[in-house]
Amino acid sequence: MVEIRPFRFGVEAAGARTAAGWRDMARAVEDLGYRTLLVIDHLGDQLAPIPAMLAAADATTTLRVGSHVLANEFRHPALLAKEAATVDLLTGGRLEVGIGAGWNHDEHARLGIGLPDPPTRVARLAEAIAVIKGLLGNEWFDFSGDHYSCERMPGLPRPVQQPRPPLMVGGGGRAVLSLAAREADIVSLNPNLASGRSDASAAGTMTASATATKVDWIRAAAGARFEALELSVRVYYTVVAGDAWGTAADLAPLTGLLPKEALRSPHLLLGDTSRLVDAIQEHRERYGISYFVVTSDAYEAFAQVVSRLG
């Protein structure tokens, strides 16, 4: 019999206007029963993820911190591994390393680095994961690939968590989810953003049937390690309100989903507390998703659900 994985709940945040505001939010997230505070990685009006993680961990005692998710093209994986080990050390072993292939064309263009086509992005991410895992898991590591290399690199400082901090890989396409299934500890299901833009074109990859297909891809690629994987979902809209159908209809221009599709999607949690509890339990039963990450605008209202399931 397959063991049912307990629920975990996290909050995805961009930051706060002041240091005090960021610390206060981190403490509130912890006090409300969330397990993780995860920082996004974009070039807009947000905190840089790595120092923000450290500040949040310093303001709390048990809250885990991480990235949701780091864009691979922004950093050399050997340098990222060193920063991750440092964060894990300085937080007493509370880091989750989240990384993805990157998707935002405009942001990459601003940096002048360009964004490779999806197959190349996934190939580069695969090599980056090898470097990150190699350096976090070994005191010395060498790597030579088509996209990255490092020679006699010290895997120092050593992380507190052994054999290494858990690795989350997020994505929405078959190639990146298959890679995550083979290499990650946590697989984060997202819409497919291969187009390079987050818009209604991704709506069809947020439906219940699309989610089931993604889980099938993950299961096939993971093989025997599937049961050890933690499946996560990024919830794009969380509205704790009595009229679930009306809320879904109001959000349709933003989500691109009909109300009946929105109410079955794990990427949207709409309705009163009882309905959300039932929906989340159904998502775990149907897909195996047990780790739900809501956005920072919803964490206070959604805490009612966390208190019942967390």
C-alpha positions as CSV (number, residue, x, y, z in Angstrom):
1,M,0.0,0.0,0.0
2,V,1.3,3.4,-1.0
3,E,1.9,5.7,2.0
4,I,-0.1,9.0,1.8
5,R,2.3,11.9,2.0
6,P,1.3,14.6,4.6
7,F,0.4,18.0,3.3
8,R,2.8,20.9,3.3
9,F,1.9,24.5,2.6
10,G,4.2,27.3,1.4
11,V,3.9,30.9,0.5
12,E,5.5,32.4,-2.6
13,A,6.6,36.0,-2.1
14,A,8.3,38.8,-4.0
15,G,9.3,40.8,-0.9
16,A,8.3,43.9,1.1
17,R,8.9,47.6,1.1
18,T,11.0,47.6,4.3
19,A,13.3,45.2,6.2
20,A,10.8,45.2,9.1
21,G,7.9,44.4,6.7
22,W,9.8,41.4,5.3
23,R,10.7,40.1,8.7
24,D,7.1,40.6,10.0
25,M,5.7,38.7,7.0
26,A,8.1,35.8,7.5
27,R,7.1,35.5,11.2
28,A,3.4,35.7,10.3
29,V,3.8,32.9,7.7
30,E,5.5,30.8,10.3
31,D,3.0,31.5,13.0
32,L,0.1,30.6,10.7
33,G,1.4,27.1,10.1
34,Y,3.1,27.4,6.7
35,R,6.2,25.3,6.3
36,T,8.1,27.3,3.7
37,L,8.5,30.9,2.4
38,L,9.7,30.8,-1.2
39,V,11.1,33.8,-3.1
40,I,10.5,34.4,-6.8
41,D,13.4,35.1,-9.2
42,H,12.6,38.0,-11.6
43,L,14.0,41.4,-12.5
44,G,11.1,43.5,-11.4
45,D,10.3,45.2,-8.1
46,Q,11.2,42.4,-5.8
47,L,13.9,41.4,-3.4
48,A,16.8,39.4,-4.7
49,P,16.0,35.8,-3.6
50,I,19.1,34.7,-1.9
51,P,19.6,37.5,0.6
52,A,15.8,37.6,1.1
53,M,15.9,33.9,2.1
54,L,18.6,34.6,4.7
55,A,16.7,37.6,6.2
56,A,13.5,35.5,6.5
57,A,15.2,32.6,8.1
58,D,17.0,35.0,10.5
59,A,13.6,36.3,11.6
60,T,12.1,32.9,12.3
61,T,13.0,29.6,14.0
62,T,11.5,26.7,12.1
63,L,10.4,28.2,8.7
64,R,12.1,26.7,5.7
65,V,13.2,29.0,3.0
66,G,13.8,28.6,-0.7
67,S,13.4,29.8,-4.3
68,H,10.4,29.4,-6.5
69,V,12.3,29.0,-8.7
70,L,15.7,30.3,-9.7
71,A,16.1,30.9,-13.4
72,N,19.0,28.7,-14.5
73,E,20.3,31.1,-17.2
74,F,20.9,33.9,-14.6
75,R,23.7,32.1,-12.7
76,H,26.5,29.7,-13.2
77,P,25.5,26.5,-11.3
78,A,28.9,26.2,-9.5
79,L,28.4,29.7,-8.0
80,L,24.8,28.9,-7.2
81,A,25.9,25.7,-5.4
82,K,28.3,27.7,-3.2
83,E,25.6,30.2,-2.3
84,A,23.1,27.4,-1.6
85,A,25.5,25.7,0.7
86,T,26.2,29.0,2.5
87,V,22.4,29.7,3.0
88,D,21.9,26.1,4.3
89,L,24.8,26.6,6.7
90,L,23.7,30.0,7.9
91,T,20.0,28.9,8.3
92,G,20.8,25.8,10.2
93,G,19.7,23.5,7.5
94,R,16.4,25.1,6.4
95,L,17.0,25.6,2.7
96,E,15.1,24.2,-0.3
97,V,16.9,24.8,-3.6
98,G,14.3,25.5,-6.3
99,I,15.5,25.9,-10.0
100,G,13.9,25.9,-13.4
101,A,15.0,26.3,-17.0
102,G,13.8,29.9,-17.2
103,W,11.1,31.2,-19.5
104,N,10.8,35.0,-19.5
105,H,12.1,36.3,-22.9
106,D,11.9,39.9,-21.9
107,E,14.0,39.6,-18.8
108,H,16.7,37.6,-20.5
109,A,16.8,40.1,-23.2
110,R,17.3,42.9,-20.7
111,L,20.4,41.1,-19.4
112,G,21.7,40.6,-22.9
113,I,22.0,36.9,-22.5
114,G,19.2,35.7,-24.7
115,L,17.0,32.8,-24.0
116,P,17.8,29.5,-25.7
117,D,15.1,27.4,-27.3
118,P,13.3,25.0,-25.0
119,P,15.3,21.9,-25.7
120,T,18.6,23.7,-25.2
121,R,17.2,25.3,-21.9
122,V,16.4,21.8,-20.6
123,A,19.8,20.4,-21.6
124,R,21.5,23.3,-19.8
125,L,19.3,22.8,-16.8
126,A,20.2,19.1,-16.7
127,E,23.9,20.0,-16.6
128,A,23.3,22.7,-14.0
129,I,21.6,20.2,-11.8
130,A,24.5,17.8,-12.1
131,V,26.9,20.5,-11.1
132,I,24.7,21.7,-8.2
133,K,24.2,18.2,-6.8
134,G,27.8,17.3,-7.3
135,L,29.1,20.3,-5.4
136,L,26.5,20.1,-2.6
137,G,27.2,16.4,-2.2
138,N,31.0,16.3,-2.4
139,E,33.9,18.2,-1.0
140,W,35.5,18.3,-4.5
141,F,33.9,18.0,-7.8
142,D,34.9,18.1,-11.5
143,F,32.4,18.4,-14.4
144,S,32.8,18.8,-18.2
145,G,29.7,19.2,-20.3
146,D,28.4,20.8,-23.4
147,H,27.2,23.9,-21.6
148,Y,29.1,24.0,-18.2
149,S,32.4,22.9,-16.8
150,C,34.2,23.2,-13.5
151,E,37.6,21.9,-12.6
152,R,38.7,20.8,-9.1
153,M,35.9,22.8,-7.5
154,P,35.7,22.7,-3.7
155,G,32.2,21.9,-2.5
156,L,32.7,24.2,0.4
157,P,31.2,25.3,2.8
158,R,29.5,22.0,3.5
159,P,25.7,22.3,3.9
160,V,24.1,21.3,7.1
161,Q,21.5,19.0,5.4
162,Q,23.0,15.7,4.3
163,P,23.5,14.4,1.8
164,R,22.4,17.9,0.5
165,P,19.5,20.3,0.8
166,P,16.4,19.1,-1.1
167,L,16.2,20.1,-4.7
168,M,12.9,21.4,-6.3
169,V,12.7,21.5,-10.1
170,G,9.7,23.3,-11.6
171,G,8.2,23.3,-15.0
172,G,5.2,22.6,-17.2
173,G,6.6,20.7,-20.3
174,R,7.3,17.0,-20.7
175,A,11.1,17.4,-21.0
176,V,11.6,19.5,-17.9
177,L,9.2,17.5,-15.8
178,S,10.8,14.2,-16.9
179,L,14.2,15.7,-15.9
180,A,12.7,16.7,-12.5
181,A,11.3,13.2,-12.1
182,R,14.8,11.7,-12.5
183,E,16.8,14.2,-10.5
184,A,14.7,16.3,-8.1
185,D,13.4,15.6,-4.6
186,I,10.4,17.9,-5.2
187,V,8.7,18.3,-8.5
188,S,6.7,21.6,-8.9
189,L,4.0,21.5,-11.5
190,N,3.4,24.7,-13.4
191,P,1.7,25.8,-16.6
192,N,3.8,25.3,-19.8
193,L,5.5,28.6,-20.4
194,A,7.6,27.5,-23.3
195,S,6.3,30.5,-25.3
196,G,8.3,32.8,-23.0
197,R,5.3,34.7,-21.7
198,S,2.8,34.2,-19.0
199,D,-0.6,34.7,-20.6
200,A,-3.8,33.0,-21.5
201,S,-2.0,30.7,-23.9
202,A,-0.9,28.7,-20.9
203,A,-4.4,28.1,-19.7
204,G,-4.9,24.8,-21.4
205,T,-1.9,23.4,-19.4
206,M,-3.6,24.3,-16.1
207,T,-6.6,22.1,-16.4
208,A,-7.3,18.9,-14.5
209,S,-6.7,16.7,-17.6
210,A,-3.4,18.5,-18.3
211,T,-2.3,18.0,-14.7
212,A,-3.1,14.3,-14.9
213,T,-1.0,14.1,-18.1
214,K,1.9,15.8,-16.4
215,V,1.8,13.4,-13.5
216,D,1.8,10.5,-16.0
217,W,5.0,12.0,-17.5
218,I,6.6,12.3,-14.1
219,R,5.6,8.7,-13.1
220,A,7.0,7.3,-16.4
221,A,10.3,9.2,-16.1
222,A,10.8,8.6,-12.4
223,G,10.3,4.8,-12.4
224,A,11.0,3.2,-9.0
225,R,11.7,6.6,-7.4
226,F,8.2,8.0,-8.1
227,E,6.9,7.2,-4.6
228,A,9.8,9.1,-3.0
229,L,9.0,12.3,-4.9
230,E,7.1,15.1,-3.4
231,L,4.7,16.7,-5.9
232,S,4.0,20.4,-5.5
233,V,1.8,22.9,-7.3
234,R,2.1,26.7,-7.6
235,V,-1.4,28.0,-7.0
236,Y,-1.9,31.1,-9.2
237,Y,-5.2,32.3,-7.7
238,T,-6.4,31.6,-4.2
239,V,-9.7,33.2,-3.2
240,V,-11.4,32.1,0.0
241,A,-15.0,33.1,-0.7
242,G,-18.4,31.5,-0.6
243,D,-19.3,31.8,-4.3
244,A,-16.8,29.6,-5.9
245,W,-18.6,29.5,-9.3
246,G,-19.0,33.3,-9.4
247,T,-15.3,33.8,-8.4
248,A,-14.2,31.4,-11.2
249,A,-16.4,33.3,-13.7
250,D,-14.9,36.7,-12.6
251,L,-11.4,35.3,-13.0
252,A,-12.0,33.8,-16.4
253,P,-10.5,36.8,-18.4
254,L,-7.3,36.4,-16.4
255,T,-7.1,32.6,-16.2
256,G,-8.4,31.7,-19.6
257,L,-10.5,28.9,-18.1
258,L,-14.2,28.3,-18.0
259,P,-15.6,28.2,-14.4
260,K,-16.0,24.4,-14.5
261,E,-12.4,24.0,-15.6
262,A,-11.1,26.5,-13.1
263,L,-12.8,24.8,-10.2
264,R,-11.1,21.5,-11.0
265,S,-7.7,22.9,-11.6
266,P,-5.1,22.5,-8.8
267,H,-3.6,25.9,-9.9
268,L,-6.7,27.7,-8.7
269,L,-8.2,27.3,-5.2
270,L,-11.6,29.0,-5.1
271,G,-14.4,28.7,-2.6
272,D,-15.0,28.7,1.2
273,T,-12.8,26.8,3.6
274,S,-14.8,23.6,3.4
275,R,-14.7,23.5,-0.3
276,L,-10.9,24.2,-0.4
277,V,-10.2,21.5,2.1
278,D,-12.2,19.0,0.0
279,A,-10.5,20.2,-3.2
280,I,-7.0,19.9,-1.8
281,Q,-7.7,16.4,-0.5
282,E,-9.1,15.4,-3.9
283,H,-5.9,16.8,-5.6
284,R,-3.7,14.7,-3.4
285,E,-5.9,11.6,-4.0
286,R,-6.0,12.0,-7.7
287,Y,-2.6,13.4,-8.6
288,G,-0.4,12.8,-5.5
289,I,0.1,16.5,-5.0
290,S,0.7,17.2,-1.3
291,Y,2.7,20.5,-1.3
292,F,0.6,23.6,-2.2
293,V,2.3,27.0,-2.6
294,V,0.0,30.0,-2.5
295,T,0.9,33.6,-3.3
296,S,1.6,36.2,-0.6
297,D,-1.7,38.1,-1.2
298,A,-3.7,35.1,-0.1
299,Y,-1.7,33.5,2.8
300,E,-3.7,35.2,5.6
301,A,-7.1,34.1,4.3
302,F,-5.9,30.6,3.3
303,A,-4.5,30.0,6.8
304,Q,-7.9,28.7,7.7
305,V,-7.3,25.8,5.3
306,V,-3.7,25.3,6.5
307,S,-4.9,25.0,10.1
308,R,-7.2,22.1,9.1
309,L,-4.8,20.2,6.9
310,G,-1.3,21.3,7.8
